[in-house]
């Protein structure tokens, strides 16, 4: 069975590469920030903000396929994104409408 990371409500440690799904909640006073390291080719990762405490979840991604600052921003509860690491970059395969890639 797939194990989820613990729900986090403050500045987060790096997103675990050892699990398929990582879930987060945000607080009321500042954005929750975390990072996603490079993966292994073929690896999938799902990130979801399950509780919206008023602020955003911002994930800085190593080797994003979309370039830019390499960030994923979730703005509402149940925003979710699924990525796959292909040819040394994280490629988004699914994302909720409330998620911004920059």
C-alpha positions in Angstrom: 0.0 0.0 0.0 1.1 3.6 -0.6 2.1 5.6 2.4 1.4 9.3 2.6 3.7 11.9 4.2 2.5 13.5 7.4 0.3 16.6 7.1 2.4 19.7 7.7 1.1 23.0 8.9 4.3 25.1 9.0 7.4 25.6 6.9 8.0 22.1 5.7 11.0 19.9 5.2 11.7 18.6 1.7 8.9 16.6 0.1 9.6 12.9 0.6 10.6 11.0 -2.5 10.0 7.7 -0.6 6.2 8.0 -0.9 3.8 8.5 -3.8 1.6 11.2 -2.1 2.5 14.1 0.1 -0.3 16.1 1.7 0.0 19.6 3.3 -2.1 22.1 5.2 -1.4 25.8 5.3 -1.6 28.2 8.2 -3.1 31.7 8.5 0.0 33.9 8.8 2.4 32.8 6.1 2.7 30.5 3.1 3.8 26.9 3.7 7.0 26.4 1.6 8.8 23.2 0.8 11.1 21.7 -1.9 10.9 18.7 -4.3 14.3 17.2 -5.2 15.2 15.5 -8.4 13.8 12.0 -8.7 14.6 8.9 -10.7 13.3 8.4 -14.2 9.8 6.9 -14.2 9.1 8.0 -10.6 5.7 9.6 -9.9 4.8 12.1 -7.2 1.5 13.5 -6.1 1.3 16.7 -4.0 -1.9 17.9 -2.4 -3.0 20.8 -0.1 -5.7 19.1 1.9 -6.5 22.0 4.4 -6.5 25.7 3.4 -5.7 27.7 6.5 -5.7 31.0 4.5 -2.3 31.0 2.9 -0.7 29.2 -0.1 1.4 26.1 -0.4 4.6 26.9 -2.5 6.8 24.0 -3.7 10.1 24.8 -5.3 11.0 22.0 -7.7 14.4 20.8 -8.8 14.6 20.2 -12.6 11.0 21.3 -13.5 10.0 20.7 -17.2 8.1 24.0 -17.2 11.2 26.2 -16.5 10.7 29.6 -14.9 11.2 29.8 -11.1 10.3 26.1 -10.9 7.5 26.6 -8.4 4.1 24.9 -7.8 1.6 27.1 -6.0 -1.6 25.6 -4.5 -4.2 28.2 -3.4 -7.2 26.1 -2.2 -8.0 23.0 -0.3 -7.8 19.8 -2.4 -5.6 21.4 -5.0 -3.5 18.5 -6.3 -0.8 17.9 -8.9 0.8 14.7 -10.2 4.2 14.7 -11.7 6.5 12.1 -13.3 10.3 12.3 -13.5 11.2 11.7 -17.2 14.5 12.4 -18.9 15.8 14.2 -15.7 12.9 16.6 -15.3 9.6 16.7 -13.4 6.7 16.7 -15.9 3.2 17.6 -14.7 0.6 15.0 -15.9 -2.4 16.4 -13.9 -3.0 19.6 -12.0 -6.1 21.1 -10.4 -7.3 24.4 -11.9 -6.2 26.3 -8.7 -2.5 25.4 -9.2 0.0 27.7 -10.8 3.3 26.6 -12.3 5.9 29.4 -12.6 
